[in-house]
Amino acid sequence: MSQDPGKIFKTLNPNKIWIPVLFGLGIVVYLFYSDPDVSVENLTLILNARPGMFSLALLMILARAVLYIYRIRVLAKEHLDWTSSIYVIILWEFASAVTPSVVGGTAVAVFILLKEGVSLGKSLALVMFTAIMDNLIFVVFAPLVFFFAEGQIIPESTRPLEFLRWTFSPQTGIQVLFWISYLLIALYTLIMSYALFLRPRAFKWVLLKMTTIKFLRRWRLHAYEHGNEIIWASSQLKGKRLIFWVTISAVTVLIWAVRYFQLNLIIASFVDLPMTDHLLIFARQIILWVIMLVSPTPGSSGTAEFFFPLFFEDYLGPYTLIANISWRALSFYPYLLLGAIFLPRWIRKVFFVKQPENS
C-alpha cells in the first residue's frame, strides 16, 4: 500500500472535487432531457418539501459524522484525540468521494492515520477492519432483503431503460449488476476476513506462491509487502475483548442505518409513507449501495443518480428528480466541501506544527 506523499496528495487534491460533481450533474442533466415527464417545474417542487422532515434529513449529516468519529476514536483511543479523529474522518470521507468506489480511499486513510501518529500496523488494522465491517453490512443483509421482501425490491417498470445505444429491462439490468457486485464484495470480504482474523501468514504464502507464475512475477514485491501488511494488521487485533467487537458492530450498523434513514426522511418530506414503505425503501437502498460499491466513478457519482429513479420513482412520481438531487446534496457533497476546507488546515497541523509524541 503506497505511502508516497506525492501520490497521496494527488488524491487529496481540492481541485478534484469538480470531477465527481460533473459526473453527478451530467447524469442529472441526462435524466432531465431524456425523460419527457420531467420539466423545469419539477425543480420548483423542492418548495413543497415538509420543513420538519427535511430538517431531520439535514441533521443526519451530523449524526453520520458523529458516529464515524466515535468509531475511529474507539478503535484508536490511545493514539487519536477527538480533534484528530474529526480530521481523520473528514479527510477519509473526502478521499472516498474523489476516488472510484471500487478503489476507495484506503491508502489515503492509512497515510492520514500515520501522520496523526498512529503506527503503521495499527493504521493498516484500522482501515482493513473498518472496510470489512462496512462490507459485512451488505454481505449479511442483502440476501436477507431479497429473501424477505418477496420480489418487491426491484420495482416494476413499464418503461425500458435506455442508455446511449442500449435498451434493456430495468429489472434484468439491476439484478445482473447486483449479483455481480454482491459476489465481488462477498469474495473480497471473505478473503480479507480469513487473512486478517484467521491465517495472515497463510494468506501471505498464497500471495507469494501466486506470484511465482510467470505473468504475475512483476507483482511479487507488492505481494510480499501486502502479505507483511496483513500480518502487522492482524497482530493489532488479537486479544480484543467481547465488548470491543459488540461496540464496533453496533456502531457500524448505526452508521449505515443513519445513511439510509436520511433518504427515508427526504422521500417522506415529499410524500406520505407508512411504516411498511419505510422498511422497503431501507431494503432497496441496501441493493442500490451494493451496485454503487463497484462503481468506477469517484464516490459513485453518476452511478447513484442514474439508478435512483429506478428504485424510488414509484414512490416519488414528479418529485423524483428533486429528491435525487437533494439526496446527493445531503449525503455526498458535504464531504467534498468539508474536505476542501479542512485539508489545508490538516497539512499545516501535521507538517508545519510540531505535534507532541504519543505516550
Secondary structure, 3 states (H helix, E strand, C coil): CCCCHHHHHHHCCHHHHHHHHHHHHHHHHHHHHHCCCCCHHHHHHHHHCCHHHHHHHHHHHHHHHHHHHHHHHHHCCCCCCHHHHHHHHHHHHHHHHCCECCCCCHHHHHHHHHHCCCCHHHHHHHHHHHHHHHHHHHHHHHHHHHHHCCCCCCCCCCCCEEECCEEECHHHHHHHHHHHHHHHHHHHHHHHHHHHHHCHHHHHHHHHHHCCCHHHHHHHHHHHHHHHHHHHHHHHCCCCCHHHHHHHHHHHHHHHHHHHHHHHHHHHCCCCCCHHHHHHHHHHHHHHHHHHHCCCCECCCCHHHHHHHHHHHHHHHHHHHHHHHHHHHHHCHHHHHHHHHHHHHHHHHHHHCCCCCCC
